[in-house]
Amino acid sequence: MFGIDDILGMNHWLAATIVYLVLALVTFVPVVTAKLKKVGFKKDCESESKKGLRWRFRHRNDRKRIMDPFETSIFEGKEKDRLNNHFRRIEGALVYWKYRAEWNRRFHYYTLGWTLLISLLIPVLLTFVTVEGFAQMFLIIISLHSAIMLGFHRMLKIENNYKAFKYGKSEFCDLYRRMLDRPESFGNEGDSKGSEKDRNEWIDEYFEEAELIRRTMRLVEIDSIPGTEDKWEESPPRRPLEK
């Protein structure tokens, strides 16, 4: 049986290899949990009013969702119903964008951290250590780990997808907060409450801007399909979005 005496008598390069592999696996756990459990949907688009209302994106199976995200807005009756119904229809896409951004973020920083460490380790090993036996095995393993990470990072378009899905979620959050705080900005600046006709025009403009964001993100979703070439050469378009 493998005991403490075996550990103490183990070749230090073999021990370093085992420690490295354990750390690599342990630090990869958050990436796996984000993929399987879709965690990390807290405090997004959080909005507070004088009444202390807060709403946030949650896990798609979470039933504790606030059903009236526009409770603190100036809109009432049918106007509020239109806004709430629209929000419920787009909420699934918002949660999906947050999930994709979170998973790609974790994978990106996992790859970034380990490749930086490996890029520092290899020159030191080649300069001060005789690379043979278990030392050679250690060098091969860290090089292989780096190559695998960078390969998947490029093939899955991790960095570009992280930026793109974070952009989509943030754009809608800004739009939502603007509708709560300055709804008159969707029309001609003036009375913050406006007439019934004005408020309906503001809602229509809000829907149009939300649809522009959705169209942009639909292209992002299509472009996020894994491939051997990175075709997304620029960051996602920034506001103002063209109609």
C-alpha positions in Angstrom: 0.0 0.0 0.0 1.2 3.5 -0.8 2.1 5.1 2.6 4.0 8.0 4.1 7.4 6.3 3.7 6.8 5.9 0.0 5.9 9.6 -0.2 9.1 10.7 1.6 11.2 8.4 -0.5 9.6 9.5 -3.8 11.7 11.2 -6.4 11.1 15.0 -6.0 10.3 15.4 -9.7 7.7 12.7 -9.6 6.3 14.4 -6.5 6.2 17.7 -8.3 4.4 16.1 -11.3 1.7 14.6 -9.0 1.3 18.0 -7.2 1.1 19.8 -10.5 -1.6 17.4 -11.9 -3.6 17.6 -8.7 -3.5 21.5 -8.7 -4.4 21.5 -12.4 -7.5 19.3 -11.8 -8.6 21.2 -8.7 -8.4 24.6 -10.3 -10.4 23.2 -13.3 -13.4 22.3 -11.0 -14.9 25.8 -11.2 -14.9 25.5 -15.0 -16.7 22.2 -14.8 -19.3 23.4 -12.3 -20.1 26.4 -14.4 -20.7 24.1 -17.4 -22.8 21.5 -15.6 -24.6 23.5 -12.9 -24.9 26.9 -14.7 -23.9 28.8 -11.6 -23.1 32.5 -11.1 -26.3 34.4 -11.9 -26.4 36.6 -8.9 -26.6 40.4 -8.7 -27.0 41.1 -12.4 -29.0 44.0 -13.6 -29.9 44.5 -10.0 -32.1 47.5 -9.5 -33.0 49.3 -6.2 -35.8 51.8 -5.7 -37.1 53.7 -2.7 -39.2 50.6 -2.0 -36.1 48.4 -1.9 -37.1 46.2 -4.8 -34.4 44.0 -6.2 -34.6 41.5 -9.0 -31.8 39.3 -10.4 -31.2 36.6 -12.9 -31.2 33.1 -11.4 -30.7 29.5 -12.4 -33.2 28.6 -15.1 -34.8 26.1 -12.7 -35.1 28.6 -9.9 -38.8 29.3 -9.3 -38.2 32.3 -6.9 -38.2 34.9 -9.6 -39.8 38.3 -9.1 -42.7 38.4 -11.5 -42.9 42.2 -11.8 -39.4 43.6 -12.8 -41.1 47.0 -13.7 -42.9 47.4 -10.4 -41.0 50.6 -9.6 -41.4 52.2 -13.0 -43.9 54.9 -13.9 -45.9 52.6 -16.1 -49.2 51.1 -15.0 -51.9 48.8 -16.2 -51.6 47.6 -19.8 -48.3 49.5 -20.3 -46.7 47.5 -17.5 -48.2 44.3 -18.7 -46.6 44.9 -22.1 -43.2 45.4 -20.4 -43.5 42.4 -18.1 -44.6 40.1 -20.9 -41.7 41.3 -23.1 -39.2 40.8 -20.2 -40.5 37.2 -19.5 -40.0 36.3 -23.2 -36.4 37.6 -23.4 -35.4 36.4 -19.9 -34.4 33.0 -21.1 -31.9 34.6 -23.6 -30.5 36.8 -20.8 -29.9 33.8 -18.5 -28.2 32.0 -21.4 -25.9 34.9 -22.2 -24.9 35.1 -18.6 -24.3 31.4 -18.4 -22.1 31.5 -21.6 -20.2 34.5 -20.4 -19.5 33.0 -17.0 -18.3 29.6 -18.4 -16.1 31.3 -20.9 -14.7 33.7 -18.3 -13.7 30.8 -16.0 -12.1 28.8 -18.9 -10.3 32.0 -20.1 -8.7 32.8 -16.7 -7.9 29.2 -16.1 -5.9 29.0 -19.3 -4.4 32.4 -18.8 -3.1 31.6 -15.3 -1.6 28.2 -16.1 0.0 29.2 -19.4 1.6 32.2 -17.7 3.0 29.9 -15.0 4.2 27.4 -17.5 5.9 30.1 -19.6 7.9 31.0 -16.5 8.7 27.4 -15.5 10.1 26.1 -18.7 12.9 28.6 -19.2 14.0 28.0 -15.6 13.9 24.2 -16.0 15.9 24.3 -19.2 18.5 26.7 -17.7 19.2 25.3 -14.3 18.0 21.6 -14.4 19.4 18.6 -16.2 16.3 17.5 -18.1 16.2 13.7 -17.9 14.2 11.0 -16.2 11.4 12.3 -14.0 12.4 15.9 -14.7 11.9 15.3 -18.4 8.5 13.7 -17.7 7.5 16.8 -15.7 8.5 19.1 -18.5 6.6 17.0 -21.0 3.4 17.0 -18.9 3.4 20.8 -18.3 4.1 21.4 -22.0 1.3 19.0 -23.0 -1.1 20.7 -20.5 -0.3 24.1 -22.0 -0.8 22.9 -25.6 -4.1 21.3 -24.7 -5.4 24.4 -23.0 -4.4 26.8 -25.8 -5.8 24.4 -28.4 -9.2 24.3 -26.8 -9.1 28.0 -25.9 -8.7 28.8 -29.6 -11.0 26.1 -31.0 -13.8 27.0 -28.6 -13.2 30.8 -29.2 -13.2 31.3 -25.4 -11.9 34.9 -25.2 -14.1 36.2 -28.0 -17.2 34.4 -26.6 -16.6 35.8 -23.1 -16.4 39.3 -24.5 -19.4 38.9 -26.8 -21.8 37.3 -24.3 -20.8 39.7 -21.5 -21.4 42.6 -24.0 -25.0 41.3 -24.8 -25.9 40.9 -21.1 -24.5 44.3 -20.2 -26.2 46.1 -23.1 -29.6 44.8 -22.0 -28.9 45.6 -18.4 -28.1 49.2 -19.4 -31.3 49.4 -21.5 -33.4 48.0 -18.7 -32.0 50.4 -16.1 -32.5 53.3 -18.5 -36.2 52.3 -18.9 -36.6 52.4 -15.2 -34.7 55.6 -14.5 -35.2 57.7 -17.6 -38.0 56.3 -19.8 -38.4 59.7 -21.4 -35.0 59.3 -23.0 -36.7 56.8 -25.4 -38.6 59.7 -27.0 -38.3 63.5 -27.0 -36.8 64.6 -23.7 -39.5 66.4 -21.6 -42.0 65.4 -19.0 -40.6 62.4 -17.2 -44.1 60.8 -17.0 -45.5 61.9 -20.4 -48.9 61.3 -21.8 -50.4 57.9 -22.5 -49.4 58.2 -26.2 -45.8 59.3 -25.2 -45.4 56.3 -22.8 -46.5 53.8 -25.5 -44.0 55.4 -27.9 -41.3 55.0 -25.3 -42.2 51.3 -24.9 -42.1 50.7 -28.6 -38.7 52.3 -28.9 -37.5 50.2 -25.9 -38.7 47.1 -27.7 -36.9 48.1 -30.9 -33.6 48.6 -29.0 -34.0 45.3 -27.2 -34.6 43.6 -30.6 -31.4 45.2 -32.0 -29.5 43.7 -29.1 -31.1 40.3 -29.6 -30.3 40.4 -33.4 -26.6 41.2 -32.6 -26.5 38.4 -30.0 -28.1 35.9 -32.5 -25.0 36.5 -34.7 -22.8 36.0 -31.7 -24.5 32.7 -30.9 -23.9 31.5 -34.5 -20.3 32.6 -34.5 -19.6 30.9 -31.1 -19.8 27.4 -32.8 -16.4 25.7 -32.3 -14.0 25.8 -35.2 -10.4 25.5 -36.2 -10.2 29.2 -37.2 -10.9 32.3 -35.2 -13.1 34.4 -37.5 -14.2 36.9 -35.0 -11.5 39.5 -35.6 -13.1 42.5 -33.7 -14.9 43.1 -30.5 -18.7 43.1 -30.6 -20.2 46.3 -31.9 -20.7 49.0 -29.3 -23.6 51.4 -28.8 -25.2 53.0 -30.6 -26.5 50.0 -32.5 -27.6 50.8 -36.0 -31.2 50.0 -37.0 
